[in-house]
Amino acid sequence: MGAVLDCDDLGPLTIRTLRGTPKEPIVGFDGYASRPDAEPLRGKFLRVAVDEARRATKGSYLWADLVGLRAETPAGEPIGSVSDILRAGETDVLVVSRERGGELLVPVIASVVREVDVEGGRIIVAPQEEA
């Protein structure tokens, strides 16, 4: 416990307790001892600092790390750059702004996204056949 989240209009909140399930967590914050005390938090967005998120994802990467990466084929041919990431059901989808115009939607699955090289500023993509 003790992680700090930033809350819209209220500032930092420190996690005091965490219970429930990953799908339905029940979080207790310092200074909010009861359900009525926590009512002002309803509908507010909580944010974690990027440094804190990086610590929590050891050995992985964040969505923010992917935006701006060069997208290349396995042969090293440029495709474009990652301009956005979408959540489509259980699969993340990269939006790649093509060098020749338009966008390519790339599902983040092992058969398509072959390598993510954040330090090298690139992502290796084997695009699926286009219709």
C-alpha positions in Angstrom: 0.0 0.0 0.0 1.1 3.6 0.1 1.0 4.2 -3.7 -0.1 7.7 -4.5 -2.6 8.5 -7.3 -3.7 11.9 -8.6 -7.4 12.5 -8.4 -9.3 15.0 -10.6 -9.9 18.3 -8.7 -8.8 16.7 -5.4 -5.1 16.2 -5.8 -3.0 13.2 -4.5 -4.6 10.3 -2.8 -2.6 7.6 -0.9 -3.9 4.0 -1.0 -4.4 2.7 2.5 -6.1 -0.7 1.8 -6.8 -2.8 -1.3 -9.2 -5.8 -1.3 -11.7 -7.4 -3.6 -10.7 -8.8 -7.0 -8.5 -7.5 -9.8 -11.7 -6.9 -11.9 -13.6 -5.3 -9.0 -11.0 -3.8 -6.6 -12.1 -2.0 -3.4 -9.6 0.7 -2.6 -9.4 2.6 0.7 -7.6 5.9 0.7 -6.0 7.8 3.6 -8.5 10.5 4.9 -11.6 8.6 3.6 -12.6 6.3 6.4 -16.1 5.4 5.3 -18.3 5.1 2.2 -19.9 8.5 2.8 -16.5 10.1 3.2 -15.5 8.7 -0.1 -18.6 9.9 -2.0 -16.7 13.0 -3.4 -14.4 10.5 -5.3 -17.3 9.0 -7.3 -16.9 9.6 -11.0 -13.4 11.1 -10.6 -10.5 9.9 -12.7 -7.4 8.5 -11.0 -4.0 8.8 -12.5 -0.7 7.2 -11.7 2.6 9.0 -12.4 4.6 7.6 -15.3 7.6 6.8 -13.0 5.3 4.9 -10.7 3.7 3.0 -13.6 7.2 2.1 -14.9 8.2 0.7 -11.5 5.0 -1.4 -11.5 5.6 -2.8 -15.0 9.2 -4.0 -14.5 10.5 -5.4 -17.7 7.5 -4.3 -19.8 6.4 -1.1 -21.5 3.6 1.4 -21.2 1.2 2.5 -23.9 2.9 5.9 -23.7 6.2 4.3 -24.6 4.7 3.0 -27.9 3.3 6.3 -29.3 5.9 7.8 -31.7 7.8 4.6 -32.4 8.7 3.9 -36.0 6.8 0.9 -37.4 8.9 -1.3 -39.7 8.4 -4.6 -41.4 10.7 -7.6 -40.4 12.8 -6.7 -43.5 13.3 -3.2 -42.1 11.1 -1.4 -44.6 9.4 1.7 -43.0 5.6 1.6 -42.6 5.0 4.7 -40.6 4.8 5.7 -36.9 2.5 4.7 -34.0 0.1 7.6 -33.5 -2.4 6.1 -31.1 -3.4 2.9 -29.3 -7.0 1.6 -29.0 -8.5 -1.0 -26.8 -10.7 -3.4 -28.9 -12.2 -5.9 -26.6 -9.3 -7.9 -25.1 -6.8 -6.9 -27.8 -4.9 -3.6 -28.0 -4.7 -2.1 -31.5 -1.9 0.2 -32.7 -2.9 3.0 -35.0 0.0 3.5 -37.4 0.1 6.7 -39.5 1.5 5.4 -42.8 4.3 7.2 -44.5 2.3 7.2 -47.8 -0.8 8.5 -46.1 -3.7 6.9 -44.3 -3.7 4.7 -41.3 -3.0 1.0 -40.6 -4.6 -0.7 -37.6 -2.3 -3.3 -36.1 -3.6 -5.8 -33.5 -1.0 -6.3 -30.8 -0.7 -10.1 -31.1 2.5 -12.1 -31.4 1.9 -13.1 -35.0 1.7 -9.4 -36.0 3.8 -7.4 -33.6 7.1 -9.3 -33.7 9.3 -7.0 -31.6 9.0 -3.8 -29.5 12.3 -2.0 -29.2 11.5 1.1 -27.1 15.1 2.1 -26.6 15.7 1.8 -30.4 12.5 3.7 -31.2 11.0 1.1 -33.3 8.4 -1.7 -33.4 8.6 -4.6 -35.9 5.3 -5.3 -37.5 4.3 -8.1 -39.9 1.1 -6.6 -41.3 -1.8 -9.0 -42.0 -2.9 -9.3 -45.6 -4.9 -6.3 -46.6 -8.3 -6.6 -48.3 
